[in-house]
Amino acid sequence: MIRDLGSADNLRTASQTKCLLVPLNSLKRLLFLSSGQAVDRETEDRIYRMEEDVQRLNRGLETLRGTVNGLEESLRASLREDANRMLSALLSASPGAVPAPAAASAQSTVGFVEISLGGPEAEGLDGRTVFPGLTELNGRVEELRTVLQAKTLELQELKATVTGHDGALKKMAAGIISDSAVSLEGAPQIAIENLMDGKLSEARSEILGGFEVRVKSAEGRCEEKAGDLRRQCQREQSERQEQMEDALEGSSTDLRSELRDLQAQIQGLKASGNCSGSVGGLVERVHRLETSVVGLNQSQGHLRVELGGHKDHIEGMLEGRLGYVEAKLNVTGEVQYNGSERGSVFPEEGQGVEEARMEGRLLALEERLLMALEEPVNSTLPPLHGPALETEMDSIRERLEVDVDRLQRRLSSLETRCTSSSTKTPSALQGDSAASPSEEQNVKDALDMQGDGLRRLNVTLQNVLKRLHRQEQAEGVNPVQAELTILKCNVRSVNHTLKDLQETLGTVVHQVGQANSSWQMSEASLAKQIKGVVQLVGHQAAMLGAGERRLTRVKGELQGMRRRLAEEVRGCRSTAMGVRKEVTEVGGRVTSVEDQCKGLSYLAEDLERIREELERQSSGLLVQVNGTLSSHAQQLSELRGEVRNCTAQLDPTQHSSEPEPGRGDTFALN
């Protein structure tokens, strides 16, 4: 039966070990199949740690099971050994039949017999052997008493061990003891069983009382480890999410800066037109862009302030200059128109008056042009005629060309400065997403104002040309027509220059619009990238949710392990109940042995009383024998004296030569 129980325990242990190890060995494969990608090293390490913890718990469970089995085996072996040793001792130590002494009850008779040299313990006074081996019997009784005391102590220890085992088993059964226990036959056996149950209930929590505590502590440690693992997973999830957010923010910032720098480089390449020379150093410049971002951000404010100052200065200068030119041209146009009307009113005047009026008109035109170009001219000069007029017209033409070139250079420098500022500092203009639209709108407004001023100047110049044309048609003066045509060409060249300036400003506006559109495209691409990053974060969150679900499954598996452990404990309880039955059987045998021991103790008590009675009787007999011997000795001494006297009187010589033979009634006292 014990061998069958051991084999069943081994099979149950093997099956539970296999059930415990299979989910943990397949946990990695389940994680790989559920996530769709390889498990990282940290998750694999955590899985290995969990597997090691479960294996350690399994080893602890096996150790506990081995301890219980060892206790069962040791209990069975100790019970068998003690029972065999006790029975063999009882069978070997049973004494033989001791004959009852006949002289113990009656009074002792003292006769005159020959007393041998042996002691009074071996022979009686009448020559018969009364107690053969009394000293040996006393020694064996003492040995039996010591053996019985030792066996009593061993039985008490055995009872304590059995009660401890039974108490642990009853505690595992949570105090629920089936009423269908095997009852012993007879009222004394029921009383003994009740006594044993009471003793077992008293010693219930001595030896294996901490079994359930250990199981609960193991379950608590498992739950604590599961909670620690869950908290560690949540903490690592939050840390990874924060790291991902930081990395995404850093990467988005780097991507923005790189996009801005690449856009600036592309615009610089488009503006410069030297793509082949710039492509070689573009990679190095991209690497240096990371270090120059801080400097660009710092110089952004200075460049913005400087650009605003230049813009305000140029706007004020152009508005003042154009307003001044327009006002002067309007004033001179009105004066010329009034003069032409006055000339048409008096057509009948002579040639001298017409010449004087022409000279006045030329002087007025020269004065208008000089005032328009901010060149003071002495208006009190006398009228010019012939070559002097041509020389003056050439000087006026040269001055006009110089002023137009100066204005064109200023406009080109303004265009270059605007282009360079727009190409060199795109990150500065695009970095501040809140200030860029307002600044661009201000630039557009300023350019629109400049365009309006140029249009007004064109209208004014066209009006001047129309008035000059009407004046030429009205007056019909041929010598002055060439000069007026030259002036008209100059004015047209100025108009074309202003139109070119307007086109250049329109080109600048178009470039700014392209920059804005490219910035919007980059923002759209960045938004797409951020959306992709958000989707990636969502995917990671889904993966973390899957990890949480897997953790829940692991928790379910741990609960299954707990249930299997409870089933194993119930199996141990059933085994313990079987052990308890065997213990009850052994208890019955122990009670029978105790009954035999009680009989032997009664026999020992009887032997003790017999020994005491024998000692008392032997002491009385020895006193009587001593008294009798002393009286006999006195009588013999008297008789010996009388005999000596008689023999001395009869034969003194024979009495002195022959020794007296010894008699049988002579007592020798030692």
Helices and strands as residue ranges (DSSP letters): H 2-25, H 27-35, H 41-92, H 134-172, H 187-202, H 211-272, H 275-280, H 282-345, H 351-372, H 387-424, H 426-431, H 436-475, H 479-650, H 652-657
